[in-house]
Amino acid sequence: MKSVRMTIDPNDPVSRASGRIDTVRVDATTEKEIAAQQRVDEAEARKDAARYARRVRKRLGLSQNEFSKRIVFQKYNYTALSVGDILSVLSPPYSLV
């Protein structure tokens, strides 16, 4: 890939890179659309956390109960995490050993 050098003057708006953002579309986004996207993002994050926890537990060859003890989770918290319910997991105890 070819390198491109630019000089940007903070006082000169023309020298600033335009980027790849559609400012008209961003400005037109409603609070309702933002809230809906946040819900989608949070659901994806819960699924990612669940997949990661299961992958680590299986790689270690541990049962849910053994894994919970290793990371000082109560078993119900690990079960909640493994199905993507991250919000119920965020209450103590949740430290790693």
LUMPA-734313 format. One record per residue: residue number from 1; residue in one letter; x negated, y negated, z negated of N, C-alpha, C in turn. Coordinates in pm, whole numbers, plus 50000, padded with zeros to 5 digits. Each point is the difference from the previous one (the first is absolute). Layout:
<rec num="NUM" residuo="a" n_x="X" n_y="Y" n_z="Z" ca_x="X" ca_y="Y" ca_z="Z" c_x="X" c_y="Y" c_z="Z"/>
...
//
This chain:
<rec num="1" residuo="m" n_x="49917" n_y="50117" n_z="50000" ca_x="50083" ca_y="49883" ca_z="50000" c_x="49911" c_y="49876" c_z="50000"/>
<rec num="2" residuo="k" n_x="50038" n_y="49906" n_z="50079" ca_x="49924" ca_y="49877" ca_z="50014" c_x="50022" c_y="49909" c_z="49880"/>
<rec num="3" residuo="s" n_x="49892" n_y="49940" n_z="49949" ca_x="50010" ca_y="49905" ca_z="49890" c_x="50029" c_y="49861" c_z="50053"/>
<rec num="4" residuo="v" n_x="50082" n_y="49927" n_z="49927" ca_x="50032" ca_y="49864" ca_z="50038" c_x="49973" c_y="49911" c_z="49879"/>
<rec num="5" residuo="r" n_x="49923" n_y="49895" n_z="50021" ca_x="49970" ca_y="49908" ca_z="49891" c_x="50088" c_y="49876" c_z="50017"/>
<rec num="6" residuo="m" n_x="50052" n_y="49955" n_z="49886" ca_x="50086" ca_y="49882" ca_z="50001" c_x="49956" c_y="49907" c_z="49887"/>
<rec num="7" residuo="t" n_x="50021" n_y="49873" n_z="50020" ca_x="49980" ca_y="49902" ca_z="49896" c_x="50137" c_y="49943" c_z="49966"/>
<rec num="8" residuo="i" n_x="50035" n_y="50008" n_z="49872" ca_x="50131" ca_y="49952" ca_z="49957" c_x="49980" c_y="49878" c_z="49913"/>
<rec num="9" residuo="d" n_x="50065" n_y="49893" n_z="50038" ca_x="49997" ca_y="49878" ca_z="49922" c_x="50133" c_y="49991" c_z="49924"/>
<rec num="10" residuo="p" n_x="49996" n_y="50006" n_z="49865" ca_x="50125" ca_y="49997" ca_z="49924" c_x="50084" c_y="49874" c_z="50024"/>
<rec num="11" residuo="n" n_x="49935" n_y="49893" n_z="50047" ca_x="50071" ca_y="49876" ca_z="50025" c_x="50058" c_y="49992" c_z="50140"/>
<rec num="12" residuo="d" n_x="49967" n_y="50097" n_z="50084" ca_x="50048" ca_y="49999" ca_z="50139" c_x="50087" c_y="50124" c_z="50023"/>
<rec num="13" residuo="p" n_x="50133" n_y="49984" n_z="50000" ca_x="50090" ca_y="50115" ca_z="50016" c_x="49978" c_y="50077" c_z="50131"/>
<rec num="14" residuo="v" n_x="49951" n_y="49933" n_z="50103" ca_x="49978" ca_y="50065" ca_z="50128" c_x="49889" c_y="50104" c_z="49990"/>
<rec num="15" residuo="s" n_x="49902" n_y="49978" n_z="49912" ca_x="49887" ca_y="50092" ca_z="49989" c_x="50033" c_y="50126" c_z="49921"/>
<rec num="16" residuo="r" n_x="50112" n_y="49999" n_z="49929" ca_x="50040" ca_y="50118" ca_z="49922" c_x="50054" c_y="50108" c_z="50092"/>
<rec num="17" residuo="a" n_x="49965" n_y="50123" n_z="49967" ca_x="50048" ca_y="50113" ca_z="50080" c_x="50152" c_y="50011" c_z="49986"/>
<rec num="18" residuo="s" n_x="50065" n_y="50035" n_z="50110" ca_x="50146" ca_y="50010" ca_z="49996" c_x="50045" c_y="50131" c_z="49937"/>
<rec num="19" residuo="g" n_x="49918" n_y="50101" n_z="50004" ca_x="50035" ca_y="50128" ca_z="49940" c_x="50103" c_y="50076" c_z="50081"/>
<rec num="20" residuo="r" n_x="50048" n_y="50110" n_z="49940" ca_x="50097" ca_y="50084" ca_z="50070" c_x="50134" c_y="49999" c_z="49930"/>
<rec num="21" residuo="i" n_x="50031" n_y="49895" n_z="49930" ca_x="50124" ca_y="49993" ca_z="49925" c_x="50103" c_y="49919" c_z="50079"/>
<rec num="22" residuo="d" n_x="50122" n_y="50048" n_z="49998" ca_x="50109" ca_y="49929" ca_z="50066" c_x="50064" c_y="49909" c_z="49895"/>
<rec num="23" residuo="t" n_x="49954" n_y="49875" n_z="49993" ca_x="50046" ca_y="49909" ca_z="49895" c_x="50149" c_y="49972" c_z="50008"/>
<rec num="24" residuo="v" n_x="50055" n_y="49999" n_z="50119" ca_x="50144" ca_y="49976" ca_z="50015" c_x="50078" c_y="50113" c_z="49935"/>
<rec num="25" residuo="r" n_x="49956" n_y="50122" n_z="50025" ca_x="50069" ca_y="50116" ca_z="49942" c_x="49983" c_y="50004" c_z="49848"/>
<rec num="26" residuo="v" n_x="49880" n_y="49966" n_z="49952" ca_x="49976" ca_y="49998" ca_z="49855" c_x="50089" c_y="49895" c_z="49935"/>
<rec num="27" residuo="d" n_x="50007" n_y="49883" n_z="50056" ca_x="50083" ca_y="49893" ca_z="49944" c_x="50148" c_y="50036" c_z="50003"/>
<rec num="28" residuo="a" n_x="50041" n_y="50082" n_z="50095" ca_x="50141" ca_y="50038" ca_z="50013" c_x="50039" c_y="50117" c_z="49909"/>
<rec num="29" residuo="t" n_x="49901" n_y="50062" n_z="49934" ca_x="50028" ca_y="50114" ca_z="49913" c_x="50075" c_y="49955" c_z="49876"/>
<rec num="30" residuo="t" n_x="50109" n_y="50070" n_z="49972" ca_x="50083" ca_y="49963" ca_z="49884" c_x="49953" c_y="50072" c_z="49874"/>
<rec num="31" residuo="e" n_x="50043" n_y="49951" n_z="49885" ca_x="49967" ca_y="50064" ca_z="49872" c_x="50058" c_y="50142" c_z="49996"/>
<rec num="32" residuo="k" n_x="50116" n_y="50018" n_z="50060" ca_x="50063" ca_y="50132" ca_z="50003" c_x="49914" c_y="50099" c_z="50079"/>
<rec num="33" residuo="e" n_x="49944" n_y="49956" n_z="50112" ca_x="49912" ca_y="50086" ca_z="50081" c_x="49871" c_y="50032" c_z="49925"/>
<rec num="34" residuo="i" n_x="49948" n_y="49903" n_z="49928" ca_x="49877" ca_y="50022" ca_z="49922" c_x="50027" c_y="50102" c_z="49890"/>
<rec num="35" residuo="a" n_x="50112" n_y="49986" n_z="49929" ca_x="50035" ca_y="50094" ca_z="49894" c_x="50018" c_y="50142" c_z="50055"/>
<rec num="36" residuo="a" n_x="50061" n_y="50011" n_z="50117" ca_x="50019" ca_y="50132" ca_z="50062" c_x="49865" c_y="50062" c_z="50034"/>
<rec num="37" residuo="q" n_x="49908" n_y="49921" n_z="50053" ca_x="49867" ca_y="50052" ca_z="50035" c_x="49923" c_y="50040" c_z="49874"/>
<rec num="38" residuo="q" n_x="50017" n_y="49925" n_z="49892" ca_x="49935" ca_y="50035" ca_z="49875" c_x="50048" c_y="50136" c_z="49950"/>
<rec num="39" residuo="r" n_x="50129" n_y="50025" n_z="50012" ca_x="50054" ca_y="50130" ca_z="49959" c_x="49940" c_y="50113" c_z="50083"/>
<rec num="40" residuo="v" n_x="49988" n_y="49978" n_z="50130" ca_x="49939" ca_y="50101" ca_z="50088" c_x="49855" c_y="50022" c_z="49962"/>
<rec num="41" residuo="d" n_x="49926" n_y="49891" n_z="49977" ca_x="49858" ca_y="50011" ca_z="49963" c_x="49983" c_y="50075" c_z="49868"/>
<rec num="42" residuo="e" n_x="50085" n_y="49970" n_z="49902" ca_x="49990" ca_y="50067" ca_z="49870" c_x="50032" c_y="50149" c_z="50011"/>
<rec num="43" residuo="a" n_x="50097" n_y="50034" n_z="50084" ca_x="50033" ca_y="50142" ca_z="50020" c_x="49883" c_y="50073" c_z="50065"/>
<rec num="44" residuo="e" n_x="49934" n_y="49937" n_z="50097" ca_x="49884" ca_y="50061" ca_z="50064" c_x="49885" c_y="50016" c_z="49900"/>
<rec num="45" residuo="a" n_x="49981" n_y="49901" n_z="49914" ca_x="49893" ca_y="50008" ca_z="49899" c_x="50026" c_y="50114" c_z="49903"/>
<rec num="46" residuo="r" n_x="50126" n_y="50020" n_z="49960" ca_x="50034" ca_y="50110" ca_z="49911" c_x="49970" c_y="50134" c_z="50066"/>
<rec num="47" residuo="k" n_x="50034" n_y="50013" n_z="50126" ca_x="49974" ca_y="50125" ca_z="50072" c_x="49849" c_y="50024" c_z="50013"/>
<rec num="48" residuo="d" n_x="49924" n_y="49893" n_z="50028" ca_x="49854" ca_y="50014" ca_z="50009" c_x="49941" c_y="50045" c_z="49868"/>
<rec num="49" residuo="a" n_x="50046" n_y="49941" n_z="49889" ca_x="49949" ca_y="50037" ca_z="49868" c_x="50033" c_y="50146" c_z="49969"/>
<rec num="50" residuo="a" n_x="50119" n_y="50042" n_z="50038" ca_x="50042" ca_y="50138" ca_z="49975" c_x="49914" c_y="50097" c_z="50080"/>
<rec num="51" residuo="r" n_x="49979" n_y="49968" n_z="50128" ca_x="49916" ca_y="50088" ca_z="50084" c_x="49858" c_y="50009" c_z="49945"/>
<rec num="52" residuo="y" n_x="49946" n_y="49886" n_z="49958" ca_x="49864" ca_y="49998" ca_z="49947" c_x="49990" c_y="50084" c_z="49873"/>
<rec num="53" residuo="a" n_x="50095" n_y="49982" n_z="49907" ca_x="49997" ca_y="50076" ca_z="49874" c_x="50009" c_y="50150" c_z="50028"/>
<rec num="54" residuo="r" n_x="50089" n_y="50041" n_z="50090" ca_x="50013" ca_y="50142" ca_z="50032" c_x="49872" c_y="50054" c_z="50064"/>
<rec num="55" residuo="r" n_x="49940" n_y="49920" n_z="50091" ca_x="49878" ca_y="50044" ca_z="50068" c_x="49886" c_y="50019" c_z="49901"/>
<rec num="56" residuo="v" n_x="49983" n_y="49906" n_z="49908" ca_x="49894" ca_y="50011" ca_z="49900" c_x="50024" c_y="50119" c_z="49910"/>
<rec num="57" residuo="r" n_x="50124" n_y="50016" n_z="49953" ca_x="50033" ca_y="50111" ca_z="49910" c_x="49974" c_y="50134" c_z="50068"/>
<rec num="58" residuo="k" n_x="50041" n_y="50012" n_z="50125" ca_x="49980" ca_y="50127" ca_z="50072" c_x="49852" c_y="50024" c_z="50028"/>
<rec num="59" residuo="r" n_x="49926" n_y="49895" n_z="50032" ca_x="49857" ca_y="50015" ca_z="50027" c_x="49928" c_y="50049" c_z="49875"/>
<rec num="60" residuo="l" n_x="50046" n_y="49955" n_z="49884" ca_x="49941" ca_y="50044" ca_z="49874" c_x="50051" c_y="50137" c_z="49957"/>
<rec num="61" residuo="g" n_x="50106" n_y="50048" n_z="50065" ca_x="50055" ca_y="50130" ca_z="49966" c_x="50072" c_y="50001" c_z="49866"/>
<rec num="62" residuo="l" n_x="50062" n_y="49888" n_z="49966" ca_x="50067" ca_y="49987" ca_z="49871" c_x="50151" c_y="50006" c_z="50015"/>
<rec num="63" residuo="s" n_x="50066" n_y="50048" n_z="49895" ca_x="50147" ca_y="49994" ca_z="49996" c_x="50038" c_y="49855" c_z="49966"/>
<rec num="64" residuo="q" n_x="50128" n_y="49969" n_z="50013" ca_x="50045" ca_y="49866" ca_z="49963" c_x="49969" c_y="49972" c_z="49853"/>
<rec num="65" residuo="n" n_x="50023" n_y="50098" n_z="49916" ca_x="49976" ca_y="49982" ca_z="49858" c_x="49851" c_y="49978" c_z="49971"/>
<rec num="66" residuo="e" n_x="49913" n_y="50080" n_z="50061" ca_x="49855" ca_y="49985" ca_z="49979" c_x="49952" c_y="49865" c_z="50051"/>
<rec num="67" residuo="f" n_x="50049" n_y="49960" n_z="50117" ca_x="49962" ca_y="49872" ca_z="50058" c_x="50046" c_y="49886" c_z="49911"/>
<rec num="68" residuo="s" n_x="50122" n_y="50010" n_z="49948" ca_x="50054" ca_y="49897" ca_z="49911" c_x="49911" c_y="49983" c_z="49877"/>
<rec num="69" residuo="k" n_x="49955" n_y="50111" n_z="49943" ca_x="49914" ca_y="49994" ca_z="49882" c_x="49866" c_y="49936" c_z="50034"/>
<rec num="70" residuo="r" n_x="49947" n_y="50032" n_z="50118" ca_x="49871" ca_y="49945" ca_z="50040" c_x="50003" c_y="49848" c_z="50013"/>
<rec num="71" residuo="i" n_x="50111" n_y="49949" n_z="50049" ca_x="50006" ca_y="49854" ca_z="50020" c_x="50084" c_y="49932" c_z="49893"/>
<rec num="72" residuo="v" n_x="50030" n_y="50071" n_z="49893" ca_x="50073" ca_y="49949" ca_z="49885" c_x="50137" c_y="49944" c_z="50040"/>
<rec num="73" residuo="f" n_x="50068" n_y="50072" n_z="50087" ca_x="50138" ca_y="49971" ca_z="50037" c_x="50086" c_y="50098" c_z="49925"/>
<rec num="74" residuo="q" n_x="50118" n_y="49959" n_z="49969" ca_x="50095" ca_y="50098" ca_z="49952" c_x="50052" c_y="50071" c_z="50124"/>
<rec num="75" residuo="k" n_x="50040" n_y="50127" n_z="49988" ca_x="50039" ca_y="50080" ca_z="50115" c_x="50113" c_y="49934" c_z="50078"/>
<rec num="76" residuo="y" n_x="50098" n_y="49943" n_z="49929" ca_x="50111" ca_y="49939" ca_z="50074" c_x="49950" c_y="49883" c_z="50085"/>
<rec num="77" residuo="n" n_x="49895" n_y="49930" n_z="49954" ca_x="49945" ca_y="49892" ca_z="50080" c_x="49934" c_y="50053" c_z="50126"/>
<rec num="78" residuo="y" n_x="49924" n_y="50113" n_z="49989" ca_x="49938" ca_y="50056" ca_z="50119" c_x="50108" c_y="50044" c_z="50098"/>
<rec num="79" residuo="t" n_x="50104" n_y="50064" n_z="49951" ca_x="50107" ca_y="50045" ca_z="50088" c_x="50063" c_y="49881" c_z="50070"/>
<rec num="80" residuo="a" n_x="50023" n_y="49892" n_z="49926" ca_x="50055" ca_y="49879" ca_z="50061" c_x="49905" c_y="49946" c_z="50107"/>
<rec num="81" residuo="l" n_x="49871" n_y="49999" n_z="49970" ca_x="49902" ca_y="49951" ca_z="50097" c_x="49996" c_y="50089" c_z="50123"/>
<rec num="82" residuo="s" n_x="50009" n_y="50130" n_z="49981" ca_x="49987" ca_y="50091" ca_z="50114" c_x="50120" c_y="49991" c_z="50094"/>
<rec num="83" residuo="v" n_x="50111" n_y="49943" n_z="49954" ca_x="50113" ca_y="49980" ca_z="50089" c_x="50012" c_y="49853" c_z="50040"/>
<rec num="84" residuo="g" n_x="49901" n_y="49920" n_z="49964" ca_x="49993" ca_y="49862" ca_z="50045" c_x="50069" c_y="49899" c_z="49911"/>
<rec num="85" residuo="d" n_x="50035" n_y="50036" n_z="49876" ca_x="50065" ca_y="49907" ca_z="49910" c_x="49894" c_y="49929" c_z="49917"/>
<rec num="86" residuo="i" n_x="49923" n_y="49913" n_z="50063" ca_x="49886" ca_y="49935" ca_z="49936" c_x="50043" c_y="49908" c_z="49886"/>
<rec num="87" residuo="l" n_x="50118" n_y="49940" n_z="50007" ca_x="50042" ca_y="49905" ca_z="49898" c_x="50016" c_y="50065" c_z="49864"/>
<rec num="88" residuo="s" n_x="50048" n_y="50124" n_z="49995" ca_x="50016" ca_y="50065" ca_z="49871" c_x="49866" c_y="50046" c_z="49943"/>
<rec num="89" residuo="v" n_x="49898" n_y="50004" n_z="50084" ca_x="49869" ca_y="50046" ca_z="49958" c_x="49920" c_y="49888" c_z="49934"/>
<rec num="90" residuo="l" n_x="50037" n_y="49878" n_z="50024" ca_x="49921" ca_y="49887" ca_z="49955" c_x="50014" c_y="49969" c_z="49852"/>
<rec num="91" residuo="s" n_x="50066" n_y="50085" n_z="49924" ca_x="50006" ca_y="49982" ca_z="49856" c_x="49893" c_y="50088" c_z="49935"/>
<rec num="92" residuo="p" n_x="49941" n_y="49958" n_z="49888" ca_x="49893" ca_y="50077" ca_z="49936" c_x="50046" c_y="50139" c_z="49964"/>
<rec num="93" residuo="p" n_x="49915" n_y="50102" n_z="49988" ca_x="49857" ca_y="49989" ca_z="50027" c_x="49970" c_y="50023" c_z="50147"/>
<rec num="94" residuo="y" n_x="49906" n_y="49923" n_z="50055" ca_x="49966" ca_y="50018" ca_z="50140" c_x="49852" c_y="49980" c_z="50028"/>
<rec num="95" residuo="s" n_x="49914" n_y="50016" n_z="49902" ca_x="49857" ca_y="49983" ca_z="50021" c_x="49934" c_y="50128" c_z="50050"/>
<rec num="96" residuo="l" n_x="49893" n_y="49984" n_z="50071" ca_x="49923" ca_y="50115" ca_z="50048" c_x="49896" c_y="50039" c_z="49895"/>
<rec num="97" residuo="v" n_x="49971" n_y="50128" n_z="49991" ca_x="49900" ca_y="50047" ca_z="49905" c_x="49870" c_y="50025" c_z="50073"/>
//
